Amino acid sequence: MSRAIVQNSQEGAILTIYVQPKAARNEYLGLHGEALKFRVAAPPVEGAANDALCSFLAERFDLPKTAVTVRSGLHSRHKRVLLKGIPRRRVCEVLGIGS
């Protein structure tokens, strides 16, 4: 796995994500090129898909939703998302990806 997919920062882990909105359910699918692929059931309207992605990640990493922030890509399928207080190593463990 490329280190650019999940990076450490002073605030926490920054994930490079590819998101597919309007799916049957919210789920993590694995790698998609140089990104982590997630599906969310919400449509890409008025931030609903971003909210669904943040909620899903918060639940998966046992974080408050306020600790998950879309840093870039608000209107794109390609996003950079910060998980505050979570180290890169923990992301790799939870998602079952190589470090």
C-alpha positions as CSV (number, residue, x, y, z in Angstrom):
1,M,0.0,0.0,0.0
2,S,1.2,3.5,-0.8
3,R,1.9,5.6,2.2
4,A,0.1,8.5,0.5
5,I,-3.2,6.6,0.9
6,V,-3.1,7.0,4.7
7,Q,-0.7,9.6,6.2
8,N,0.1,10.8,9.7
9,S,-0.3,14.4,10.5
10,Q,0.0,16.3,13.8
11,E,-3.8,16.2,14.1
12,G,-4.3,12.6,13.2
13,A,-4.5,10.3,10.1
14,I,-5.4,11.8,6.7
15,L,-7.1,9.3,4.3
16,T,-7.2,9.5,0.6
17,I,-10.7,8.3,-0.3
18,Y,-12.7,7.5,-3.4
19,V,-16.5,7.5,-2.5
20,Q,-19.4,6.1,-4.5
21,P,-22.7,7.7,-3.5
22,K,-26.2,6.3,-3.9
23,A,-25.1,2.7,-3.0
24,A,-27.3,0.1,-1.5
25,R,-25.5,0.5,1.9
26,N,-22.6,2.2,3.6
27,E,-19.5,0.0,3.4
28,Y,-15.7,0.0,3.0
29,L,-14.6,-1.9,-0.1
30,G,-10.8,-1.9,0.0
31,L,-8.3,-0.2,-2.3
32,H,-9.3,1.7,-5.5
33,G,-6.1,2.7,-7.3
34,E,-4.3,5.1,-4.9
35,A,-7.3,5.5,-2.6
36,L,-9.5,3.7,-0.1
37,K,-13.0,3.0,-1.6
38,F,-16.1,3.6,0.3
39,R,-19.8,3.3,-0.7
40,V,-22.5,5.4,0.9
41,A,-26.2,5.2,0.6
42,A,-26.8,8.9,0.6
43,P,-27.0,10.9,-2.7
44,P,-24.4,13.5,-3.5
45,V,-26.8,16.3,-2.8
46,E,-26.3,19.2,-0.3
47,G,-23.4,17.4,1.4
48,A,-25.5,14.3,2.2
49,A,-22.9,11.9,0.9
50,N,-20.1,13.7,2.8
51,D,-22.1,13.5,6.0
52,A,-22.8,9.8,5.5
53,L,-19.1,9.1,4.9
54,C,-18.1,11.1,8.0
55,S,-20.7,9.3,10.1
56,F,-19.6,5.9,8.8
57,L,-15.9,6.6,9.5
58,A,-16.7,8.0,13.0
59,E,-18.6,4.8,13.9
60,R,-15.9,2.6,12.4
61,F,-13.1,4.3,14.4
62,D,-15.2,4.9,17.5
63,L,-14.9,8.7,17.2
64,P,-17.3,11.6,17.6
65,K,-18.6,12.8,14.2
66,T,-16.9,16.1,14.9
67,A,-13.5,14.3,14.8
68,V,-13.9,13.4,11.1
69,T,-13.4,16.2,8.7
70,V,-13.4,16.3,4.9
71,R,-10.2,18.4,4.2
72,S,-10.6,18.5,0.4
73,G,-12.9,17.2,-2.3
74,L,-16.2,18.3,-0.9
75,H,-17.8,18.2,-4.3
76,S,-15.7,15.3,-5.7
77,R,-15.7,11.6,-5.4
78,H,-12.0,11.9,-4.5
79,K,-11.5,13.2,-1.0
80,R,-8.9,13.8,1.7
81,V,-10.4,13.1,5.2
82,L,-8.9,13.8,8.6
83,L,-9.5,11.4,11.5
84,K,-8.5,13.5,14.5
85,G,-6.4,11.7,17.1
86,I,-6.1,8.4,15.2
87,P,-2.6,7.4,14.1
88,R,-2.0,5.9,10.6
89,R,-1.1,2.5,12.2
90,R,-4.6,2.3,13.7
91,V,-6.3,3.0,10.4
92,C,-4.3,0.2,8.8
93,E,-5.4,-2.2,11.6
94,V,-9.1,-1.3,11.4
95,L,-9.3,-1.4,7.6
96,G,-7.1,-4.5,7.3
97,I,-4.6,-2.9,5.0
98,G,-0.8,-3.2,4.9
99,S,1.2,-0.6,6.5
